[in-house]
Every structure is written in C-alpha cells, then in structure tokens.
Amino acid sequence: MDDYHNIHEKRRPDNTTLSEAVHLATCVCKKIKGSTPIPITFNNISVHNPANIDPSIICKRLIEQYQQQFDLSYTERKMQWVNTNQVGISEFDRIEQLTVHCYDNAIEERKEERKMKGVILVGVAEQQLHSMQDYLDGLNIILAYNKEVGHLDGHVAPIVADWPGQLFIRKALTQLQNNQDSRVQQEVASFIPILGPLHVSLNTREQVMKIYYPFFEKLFHFVFGKSKILAKKPRPWRTNLLLELAYTAWIKIRTPIKTKFGSLCKNVEYQIVMELLDNLIPSALDIYALLFRSGSFNNYVETIFRIWTFALRWKQKNYNKAPLAFLSDLFYWEQNGHPMREAIEKFLVHFNDYWVENMHSKIRATTSPTDNASNIQKQAYLLGMLINTVQVVATFVLIVAIELQIFRDIQHFTKCSLPPSNIHTHHGTWNF
C-alpha cells in the first residue's frame, strides 16, 4: 500500500485548496508461490508482539550478536561474507544496480524483473494516507477484496510500507489490542507492517548525498567539468552514479591507503573519509540492490541494523525508528518460534515495495495533466487488468498460431483449395 500523487499537478490555489494534485491510495498484492498461509496465532503465540516494539530484545541481540560485527566497516564484513562463501552474495549487472530506483518499463536491464508476474491490483481509492483513519480506509479496500477470496481469515497479510504506513498501521494494531478505538475492526489483526527495503535504500542514499554534499560536488565537477551544476538533491539515477563512481575508485586504492596510514591513525579527516567510503556508501549501495535482491537474509538483517546506527547518528527523523520496529518483530518471531520469521527468511525477495512503485510508474506514463481522479482510477484498473491478462493473451495467441500452422500444413500436403477467407479454428473464424 502506498500513496500515489499526480506529478502533473497544476498549482492553482483558490479559497480552499493550494493545488489540483490528485492523491490516491494504491493497494497491490503478489502471491508467494510455495509459501503456506501464516496463522495470526501459532501455538498460542500471536504474530503481534504484545510489547509492540521491545527494546530489551533488540539490546540483547545488539550486545550478543552484532556489537563485534559493527566494529568492522561494511566493506570488511562483505569481504568476510565472500571469503566464507555465504549464500546469496551474488553479483548483479552494474547497469542493473544503477537503475534500481528507476521504475520505467522501457529500461532494458530491468525488463525481466518488471514483468510484474503474479501482481494483482487490489484497489485504488481517491484519498490521502496521512493519518490512522486514512490507512484504515485503505485497509478496508483489502478487506472488501478479501470477502470474495477469504485468504485473510485467521491468517497474516504482510503490508510492505514506508514510514507513515509503519506508524499508523502499528498505531491501529495497538489500539485494537488495548480496545482503545472502536473504529479499528477486528479483521485489521491480519495485517502486519513490514519495512520497505526500497524506501530504506533510497532514503539512505539521499541522506549520504545530503550530508557529504561538498565531497560529491567536487567529485561531480572532477568527472563532468566545473561548468556543470550538481543539484542539492540530485535525481536517484545521478545519486546512484556518483556513489558507484566513488566506491569503485575507492576499492582500487583502498589497500595502499590503509597500508600508508595504518590501523591506528586517528586523524579526523582520514577517519571521516574512511567512514564514508568504506562503510556508508557500500552499505547504501548494497542493502537493496545486492543483499535484498539476492535473498541474503542474515546479511540483510545485519545491514539493516547497521543502517539504523547511521540514522541514529544523523538524528534522522523516522528512519531512526522504522528499522527498530522491523528488527523487534523479527527477533520476537524467532524467539517464540512463530513461522512468520521463517517465511521472511525463505521468501525475502517477495517482501518488496517495488511492485507498487512500478504500478505508480505505469500510471504516470499513461496519464496526462488533464486527467482527474476518476480517469486515473480507470487507467489504473485497466493496467491492472492488462497485467493479469497478458499471460492469457500470450497463450491464446500461441494456440491460434499453432492451429493455423497445422491447417496450412494440411492444406499444403493435401492440395486443399479451401479459400483463406473461410478458415475455422476452435477459437472462431479468421478472415484474411
């Protein structure tokens, strides 16, 4: 679930509104093949932590498992993973990694991933997602769909969401658990918010660029010339390019630089550059493009924890909290043996917020500045229908082509003189 806004908005303020921007709540789902339904309650253990976000379980894991690992930079940890042949550290195409935050369908390197196989558009409603009530209305779209299919009866439906989704859905669940708000239906207990890896990646990259802007500005001018101007908030593809250029160059000179300065050098400038190039940049580049997409569950969880330490240091609003909610749930499920933890580990790559972003990209590509909310909704449902029917249409075309080829072969070998305007197949009469 995510908020779609019309980027073709017209800034025409009047007495009541500041613009004509259209806001829609978009809900999509994707079936995970091979996964059994996860019950809300398993062996009398609820999927929802009674403590909501449990600091004690997070601190325990930090001290017992992750503290020593965080003494090393991300690059050093990644080298350990590679040297020990840990599962999931696979290489993706460089250009493909640079386009993880570009959702256009025409990009050659992402065509296979962007086929949206198995994705269903559950619903699109004209509303914003700025409050708990907004999210309850959005969840009602899913619950209305569930009345027809019944998949959520007593089972969990993970909601991959950004920070507002994390906050307001958790707030609704807490009020449901404590019987504090009659607006929250009992069916909402089926939903569990999951951290969106795409948003974590994009946010971390943007934050690194923002905090170390003078460094990247010098790099940009060195590569592209001093006459070029680097925006304070560059587009995602340009941010990705600069991060990749910096890290690729650093890997080539890393060993002699570390040998020259030694492991005990306390120079502030040296330590800042080391932190940026050896820890921050590779973490931001790999968290989604490499670790998540390769399904490296343990390495992904560790790096999420590491990125939270960055957000805490930067006093970054929202993302100094969102990773903790995800980690708390994960450690709670593991400690109590709830199958939700095993499902995330086994099917990690499916818990992705890419699908809704791709749907938004398709909607923007097929709408115009003159479209109102109703027209955008119709276009969205049409696109959702095309996603589900493309496989059926392809199969239908293939069957018809085979039937026509068989008919022509028979006509050729028997020297049949049937007119081509009267060809009959199981799918009707075809006129040429």
Backbone torsions as a table, in degrees:
resi	resn	phi	psi	omega
1	MET	NA	133.4	-180.0
2	ASP	-154.8	164.2	-178.9
3	ASP	-92.5	124.3	174.8
4	TYR	-102.7	131.7	173.8
5	HIS	-127.7	144.6	-176.5
6	ASN	-76.9	109.9	-177.4
7	ILE	-74.3	-7.4	176.6
8	HIS	-87.8	18.7	-174.1
9	GLU	-56.5	151.4	177.3
10	LYS	-109.3	125.9	-179.2
11	ARG	-82.8	84.9	179.0
12	ARG	-125.9	81.7	-178.1
13	PRO	-67.0	144.4	173.6
14	ASP	-131.7	-155.9	-176.0
15	ASN	-71.6	-19.2	-174.0
16	THR	-121.1	-28.2	-175.9
17	THR	-130.1	155.2	179.8
18	LEU	-94.8	-17.8	-179.5
19	SER	-157.8	174.7	178.9
20	GLU	-105.3	22.8	-179.2
21	ALA	-62.5	140.7	178.7
22	VAL	-100.7	130.0	178.0
23	HIS	-115.6	126.8	-179.7
24	LEU	-129.1	141.2	171.7
25	ALA	-92.1	120.2	-176.0
26	THR	-110.2	128.4	178.7
27	CYS	-120.8	121.2	175.2
28	VAL	-126.7	156.1	176.9
29	CYS	-138.4	158.0	179.6
30	LYS	-139.5	125.5	179.9
31	LYS	-72.4	134.6	176.9
32	ILE	-99.3	105.5	-178.9
33	LYS	-70.6	135.3	178.7
34	GLY	93.9	-7.4	-179.8
35	SER	-100.3	133.0	175.7
36	THR	-84.2	153.4	177.9
37	PRO	-57.9	137.8	-179.2
38	ILE	-96.0	121.1	-179.7
39	PRO	-71.8	149.5	176.5
40	ILE	-63.7	-42.3	178.6
41	THR	-117.1	125.3	-179.3
42	PHE	-128.1	119.2	-177.2
43	ASN	53.1	44.1	179.3
44	ASN	65.3	16.1	177.1
45	ILE	-110.4	118.8	179.8
46	SER	-76.8	150.8	176.1
47	VAL	-68.5	-19.5	179.6
48	HIS	-94.9	124.1	178.8
49	ASN	-66.9	122.6	179.1
50	PRO	-57.8	-27.0	179.7
51	ALA	-86.9	4.0	-176.1
52	ASN	63.0	-97.9	174.3
53	ILE	-106.2	114.3	-171.7
54	ASP	-96.9	104.6	-177.9
55	PRO	-67.2	-29.6	-176.8
56	SER	-65.1	-40.7	-178.4
57	ILE	-71.5	-31.3	177.6
58	ILE	-70.7	-46.3	179.4
59	CYS	-61.9	-39.1	179.3
60	LYS	-61.4	-45.8	178.6
61	ARG	-66.0	-39.1	179.8
62	LEU	-60.0	-44.9	-177.4
63	ILE	-73.2	-44.5	-172.4
64	GLU	-81.7	-27.8	-170.9
65	GLN	-121.5	-40.3	-168.2
66	TYR	-106.4	-15.2	-173.8
67	GLN	-59.9	-47.1	179.9
68	GLN	-66.8	-32.8	-179.3
69	GLN	-69.6	-32.2	179.2
70	PHE	-76.4	-10.0	173.3
71	ASP	-70.4	-19.8	177.4
72	LEU	-97.6	152.0	174.4
73	SER	-72.6	164.5	179.7
74	TYR	-62.2	-39.0	179.7
75	THR	-61.0	-40.6	178.0
76	GLU	-66.2	-39.4	177.1
77	ARG	-66.0	-40.2	179.6
78	LYS	-63.4	-38.7	176.9
79	MET	-62.6	-37.2	176.8
80	GLN	-64.5	-42.7	178.6
81	TRP	-60.8	-42.7	-178.6
82	VAL	-68.0	-42.8	-178.0
83	ASN	-66.4	-29.9	179.8
84	THR	-94.4	7.1	177.1
85	ASN	54.1	44.5	178.5
86	GLN	-68.2	144.6	-175.2
87	VAL	-65.4	136.7	170.6
88	GLY	100.6	-12.3	178.0
89	ILE	-82.2	80.7	-179.6
90	SER	-109.8	157.0	-177.2
91	GLU	-96.0	135.7	173.9
92	PHE	-106.8	161.6	178.0
93	ASP	-60.7	138.9	-176.5
94	ARG	-59.3	-48.1	-179.1
95	ILE	-63.0	-37.4	178.8
96	GLU	-62.0	-40.6	179.3
97	GLN	-67.0	-32.3	-179.5
98	LEU	-73.7	-13.8	-176.7
99	THR	-108.2	16.6	-176.9
100	VAL	-64.7	-23.2	179.0
101	HIS	-108.0	20.7	171.7
102	CYS	-114.0	119.7	-169.2
103	TYR	-103.6	9.5	-178.9
104	ASP	-65.3	140.8	-177.5
105	ASN	-73.0	-21.3	-171.9
106	ALA	-83.3	-4.5	-178.4
107	ILE	-71.3	120.1	-172.3
108	GLU	-59.6	-40.7	-174.4
109	GLU	-70.5	-13.4	-176.0
110	ARG	-117.1	12.3	-173.1
111	LYS	-63.6	-40.6	-177.7
112	GLU	-65.6	-44.2	-179.3
113	GLU	-68.2	-28.9	-173.4
114	ARG	-92.0	14.5	176.9
115	LYS	-72.9	-15.5	175.9
116	MET	58.7	38.1	-179.2
117	LYS	-63.2	130.2	175.7
118	GLY	78.8	3.7	-179.4
119	VAL	-85.5	133.3	-179.6
120	ILE	-119.4	130.0	172.9
121	LEU	-82.0	107.0	-177.0
122	VAL	-73.9	-42.7	-179.4
123	GLY	-178.2	158.3	176.4
124	VAL	-135.6	125.7	-178.9
125	ALA	-130.3	143.4	178.6
126	GLU	-77.8	102.3	178.3
127	GLN	-170.2	161.4	174.3
128	GLN	-93.3	168.0	177.1
129	LEU	-124.6	71.8	-174.4
130	HIS	-121.5	2.0	-177.2
131	SER	-151.4	170.5	178.2
132	MET	-63.0	-39.8	179.5
133	GLN	-64.2	-38.0	177.0
134	ASP	-59.3	-43.6	-179.5
135	TYR	-71.4	-34.0	175.2
136	LEU	-63.7	-39.4	176.1
137	ASP	-64.0	-38.8	177.5
138	GLY	-66.3	-40.5	177.6
139	LEU	-65.9	-29.0	177.6
140	ASN	-64.1	-28.5	175.2
141	ILE	-61.0	-43.9	-179.9
142	ILE	-69.2	-41.6	-179.2
143	LEU	-65.2	-35.9	176.7
144	ALA	-64.7	-39.5	176.8
145	TYR	-66.7	-35.1	-178.1
146	ASN	-66.7	-26.0	178.4
147	LYS	-61.7	-24.4	-180.0
148	GLU	-87.3	-30.8	-173.7
149	VAL	-109.8	-30.3	176.2
150	GLY	71.9	21.2	-177.2
151	HIS	-71.0	-27.0	-171.5
152	LEU	-93.4	0.8	-176.5
153	ASP	-65.0	100.3	179.0
154	GLY	79.8	7.4	-176.6
155	HIS	-122.9	165.6	-174.8
156	VAL	-90.1	140.1	172.3
157	ALA	-123.2	100.0	178.8
158	PRO	-65.5	133.7	177.2
159	ILE	-110.1	105.7	176.6
160	VAL	-78.7	117.8	-169.9
161	ALA	-143.0	161.9	173.7
162	ASP	-81.7	-169.2	-173.6
163	TRP	-61.5	-46.7	178.3
164	PRO	-57.8	-38.4	177.2
165	GLY	-63.5	-42.5	176.3
166	GLN	-58.5	-48.3	-173.2
167	LEU	-66.6	-53.1	-170.7
168	PHE	-77.5	-32.2	176.0
169	ILE	-69.3	-40.1	176.8
170	ARG	-64.8	-37.7	177.8
171	LYS	-62.3	-42.3	178.3
172	ALA	-64.8	-40.9	179.6
173	LEU	-65.3	-39.7	178.6
174	THR	-64.6	-42.7	179.2
175	GLN	-68.7	-32.7	175.3
176	LEU	-65.7	-43.8	-179.1
177	GLN	-63.8	-36.7	-178.2
178	ASN	-95.6	4.9	-179.7
179	ASN	53.8	45.7	-175.5
180	GLN	-99.0	-14.7	-175.2
181	ASP	-144.6	118.7	-178.2
182	SER	-72.7	-13.5	-179.8
183	ARG	-71.8	-21.1	-175.7
184	VAL	-85.9	114.8	-179.7
185	GLN	-73.5	156.3	178.7
186	GLN	-64.3	-29.3	-178.9
187	GLU	-64.7	-19.4	179.5
188	VAL	-63.3	-19.7	179.1
189	ALA	-62.0	-16.9	178.1
190	SER	-72.2	-19.4	-173.7
191	PHE	-93.6	138.1	174.7
192	ILE	-133.0	119.0	-178.9
193	PRO	-72.4	136.1	-179.8
194	ILE	-120.2	141.1	180.0
195	LEU	-62.0	130.3	179.1
196	GLY	-83.5	112.4	-175.9
197	PRO	-65.2	-31.6	-179.9
198	LEU	-65.6	-41.0	178.5
199	HIS	-68.5	-37.1	177.8
200	VAL	-62.3	-45.8	-179.4
201	SER	-62.1	-50.6	-177.8
202	LEU	-62.7	-43.3	-178.7
203	ASN	-65.1	-41.2	-179.0
204	THR	-66.7	-42.1	178.5
205	ARG	-62.5	-44.0	179.6
206	GLU	-64.3	-37.7	-178.5
207	GLN	-69.7	-40.0	176.2
208	VAL	-60.8	-44.0	179.0
209	MET	-63.1	-40.4	-177.9
210	LYS	-67.7	-45.8	-174.8
211	ILE	-72.8	-36.7	-177.8
212	TYR	-107.1	34.2	-177.3
213	TYR	-55.5	-43.4	-179.9
214	PRO	-58.2	-37.6	178.0
215	PHE	-63.8	-48.9	-176.4
216	PHE	-71.6	-27.8	176.2
217	GLU	-65.7	-42.5	176.8
218	LYS	-64.9	-40.5	177.1
219	LEU	-62.6	-43.6	-179.8
220	PHE	-61.3	-45.7	179.6
221	HIS	-66.7	-35.2	178.7
222	PHE	-65.2	-38.1	-176.5
223	VAL	-83.6	-44.4	-169.9
224	PHE	-107.9	-3.7	178.8
225	GLY	103.3	148.9	-176.0
226	LYS	-72.5	-17.3	179.3
227	SER	-75.0	-17.2	179.8
228	LYS	-80.8	151.0	-178.2
229	ILE	-115.5	128.1	176.3
230	LEU	-95.5	121.1	-179.4
231	ALA	-63.7	152.7	177.6
232	LYS	-62.3	-33.1	175.2
233	LYS	-127.0	85.2	-176.5
234	PRO	-64.6	160.7	175.4
235	ARG	-64.8	154.0	-175.7
236	PRO	-53.8	-40.0	-177.3
237	TRP	-65.9	-34.9	-179.7
238	ARG	-74.6	-38.6	174.6
239	THR	-59.4	-46.6	178.5
240	ASN	-58.7	-42.5	-177.8
241	LEU	-63.7	-45.1	-178.9
242	LEU	-66.9	-40.4	177.1
243	LEU	-63.0	-42.5	-179.9
244	GLU	-66.3	-42.3	178.0
245	LEU	-61.0	-44.5	-178.8
246	ALA	-63.4	-45.0	-176.1
247	TYR	-72.8	-37.8	178.6
248	THR	-62.9	-42.1	177.6
249	ALA	-66.8	-38.3	-178.8
250	TRP	-64.0	-40.7	-179.2
251	ILE	-60.3	-33.5	-178.7
252	LYS	-71.1	-29.6	-176.7
253	ILE	-111.9	2.7	-173.1
254	ARG	-59.1	-49.4	-175.3
255	THR	-62.3	-51.6	179.3
256	PRO	-64.2	-33.0	178.5
257	ILE	-65.6	-45.7	-179.6
258	LYS	-66.8	-34.0	177.4
259	THR	-67.7	-40.3	-178.4
260	LYS	-64.8	-45.7	-175.8
261	PHE	-88.0	-24.2	179.4
262	GLY	79.6	166.7	-175.9
263	SER	-80.5	-12.2	-176.0
264	LEU	-104.9	7.1	-179.2
265	CYS	-67.9	127.0	-177.7
266	LYS	-108.3	10.8	179.5
267	ASN	-57.6	129.6	-173.4
268	VAL	-63.6	-45.5	-178.3
269	GLU	-63.4	-41.1	178.8
270	TYR	-62.9	-43.2	-178.5
271	GLN	-66.8	-36.9	178.5
272	ILE	-65.2	-44.9	179.1
273	VAL	-65.3	-39.6	177.8
274	MET	-62.4	-43.7	179.4
275	GLU	-61.7	-42.4	-179.4
276	LEU	-66.6	-51.9	-171.9
277	LEU	-81.4	-30.0	-174.0
278	ASP	-100.4	-11.8	-174.9
279	ASN	-129.8	-57.6	-173.5
280	LEU	-68.2	-53.7	-175.7
281	ILE	-61.9	-50.3	-179.3
282	PRO	-64.8	-33.0	176.7
283	SER	-63.2	-45.1	180.0
284	ALA	-64.7	-38.1	-178.8
285	LEU	-70.7	-36.0	-169.3
286	ASP	-94.2	-22.2	-169.3
287	ILE	-56.0	-41.0	177.9
288	TYR	-103.6	-50.1	-172.5
289	ALA	-61.5	-31.2	-176.2
290	LEU	-115.3	-59.7	-171.7
291	LEU	-68.0	-50.6	-178.6
292	PHE	-66.2	-49.1	-174.8
293	ARG	-68.6	-22.2	176.5
294	SER	-88.9	-7.0	178.7
295	GLY	76.9	22.1	-179.9
296	SER	-79.8	84.0	-168.9
297	PHE	-60.1	-55.5	-175.7
298	ASN	-62.3	-41.4	179.2
299	ASN	-68.2	-35.8	177.8
300	TYR	-64.6	-46.0	-179.6
301	VAL	-62.7	-43.3	178.8
302	GLU	-61.2	-41.2	-178.1
303	THR	-73.0	-32.5	172.5
304	ILE	-60.2	-43.5	177.7
305	PHE	-62.2	-41.7	179.7
306	ARG	-63.9	-43.1	179.9
307	ILE	-65.3	-32.3	175.3
308	TRP	-61.7	-37.3	178.0
309	THR	-63.7	-33.4	175.8
310	PHE	-64.4	-48.8	-178.0
311	ALA	-62.1	-36.8	178.2
312	LEU	-65.6	-42.0	179.7
313	ARG	-65.6	-39.2	-178.9
314	TRP	-80.4	-4.7	-174.7
315	LYS	54.9	44.1	-175.4
316	GLN	-81.0	123.0	-178.9
317	LYS	-64.6	140.7	176.0
318	ASN	79.3	-58.3	-174.9
319	TYR	-82.8	5.9	164.5
320	ASN	-91.9	5.0	178.8
321	LYS	-125.1	-42.4	-173.7
322	ALA	-56.4	-45.9	178.5
323	PRO	-61.7	-33.0	179.4
324	LEU	-64.4	-37.9	178.0
325	ALA	-62.2	-44.1	178.7
326	PHE	-63.9	-45.9	-178.7
327	LEU	-65.8	-39.6	178.6
328	SER	-60.6	-46.5	178.0
329	ASP	-61.5	-45.1	-176.7
330	LEU	-61.6	-46.9	-180.0
331	PHE	-68.0	-34.0	177.0
332	TYR	-64.5	-46.3	179.2
333	TRP	-62.8	-41.5	-179.8
334	GLU	-66.7	-41.3	-178.4
335	GLN	-65.7	-34.2	-176.5
336	ASN	-102.1	3.2	176.6
337	GLY	70.1	28.6	178.7
338	HIS	-78.9	136.7	-176.4
339	PRO	-65.0	-10.4	-180.0
340	MET	-62.8	-35.5	-179.8
341	ARG	-66.0	-44.5	179.0
342	GLU	-63.6	-37.0	179.6
343	ALA	-64.2	-42.0	179.8
344	ILE	-66.9	-41.5	179.4
345	GLU	-63.6	-42.9	-175.1
346	LYS	-75.2	-34.4	-174.9
347	PHE	-121.7	38.3	-174.3
348	LEU	-53.0	-44.4	-172.9
349	VAL	-64.3	-15.9	-179.2
350	HIS	-86.3	-16.4	179.9
351	PHE	-87.1	69.2	-166.4
352	ASN	-125.7	136.3	175.2
353	ASP	-90.3	10.9	179.3
354	TYR	-65.8	-36.5	-171.3
355	TRP	-63.4	-41.6	-179.9
356	VAL	-71.5	-33.6	176.4
357	GLU	-67.1	-37.9	177.1
358	ASN	-64.4	-41.1	178.3
359	MET	-62.4	-41.3	177.0
360	HIS	-61.6	-40.0	178.9
361	SER	-62.7	-41.3	178.7
362	LYS	-64.1	-41.0	-179.5
363	ILE	-64.5	-45.2	-179.5
364	ARG	-63.8	-34.6	-177.6
365	ALA	-72.9	-18.7	-175.0
366	THR	-117.0	12.4	176.2
367	THR	-119.8	165.8	-176.8
368	SER	-124.5	167.7	-180.0
369	PRO	-60.6	-20.6	-177.4
370	THR	-88.5	-5.7	-176.8
371	ASP	-74.3	133.8	174.2
372	ASN	-92.1	-176.8	-176.4
373	ALA	-60.7	-40.6	-178.8
374	SER	-62.9	-44.0	179.7
375	ASN	-65.7	-38.9	179.0
376	ILE	-66.1	-40.0	177.3
377	GLN	-61.8	-44.5	179.1
378	LYS	-61.2	-42.1	179.3
379	GLN	-64.9	-38.9	179.0
380	ALA	-63.0	-45.3	179.5
381	TYR	-66.0	-34.5	176.4
382	LEU	-64.0	-44.0	178.1
383	LEU	-63.5	-40.2	177.5
384	GLY	-62.6	-37.8	178.2
385	MET	-67.7	-39.4	179.7
386	LEU	-66.0	-36.7	178.4
387	ILE	-60.6	-41.4	-176.6
388	ASN	-79.3	-23.4	-175.4
389	THR	-99.0	-9.6	-175.4
390	VAL	-62.0	-37.0	178.8
391	GLN	-68.5	-40.2	179.3
392	VAL	-65.1	-43.6	179.9
393	VAL	-62.6	-42.9	-180.0
394	ALA	-61.5	-41.9	178.5
395	THR	-65.6	-41.7	179.7
396	PHE	-61.3	-46.9	179.9
397	VAL	-61.2	-40.3	179.9
398	LEU	-64.1	-43.0	-179.3
399	ILE	-64.3	-44.2	179.6
400	VAL	-63.2	-41.5	179.8
401	ALA	-62.6	-40.1	178.3
402	ILE	-65.5	-43.1	179.4
403	GLU	-62.3	-42.6	179.3
404	LEU	-64.9	-39.8	179.4
405	GLN	-65.6	-40.5	177.8
406	ILE	-62.6	-43.9	-180.0
407	PHE	-60.8	-43.4	-179.3
408	ARG	-65.5	-37.4	178.2
409	ASP	-64.1	-42.7	179.1
410	ILE	-64.5	-42.7	-179.9
411	GLN	-61.6	-37.8	-178.4
412	HIS	-69.7	-47.1	-174.0
413	PHE	-75.8	-25.2	179.9
414	THR	-99.1	-0.2	-178.2
415	LYS	54.4	41.5	179.2
416	CYS	-71.6	143.3	-177.5
417	SER	-112.1	27.4	178.1
418	LEU	-62.5	136.4	178.8
419	PRO	-66.4	140.5	-178.3
420	PRO	-64.9	-15.1	180.0
421	SER	-81.5	1.2	-176.4
422	ASN	-128.3	44.2	-179.3
423	ILE	-88.8	125.2	-179.0
424	HIS	-113.0	135.5	173.4
425	THR	-128.2	179.8	177.8
426	HIS	-67.8	-12.0	-177.7
427	HIS	-109.1	18.4	174.6
428	GLY	114.8	-176.0	-179.5
429	THR	-92.3	133.2	-179.8
430	TRP	-113.4	120.3	178.8
431	ASN	-101.6	138.5	-177.6
432	PHE	-122.7	NA	NA
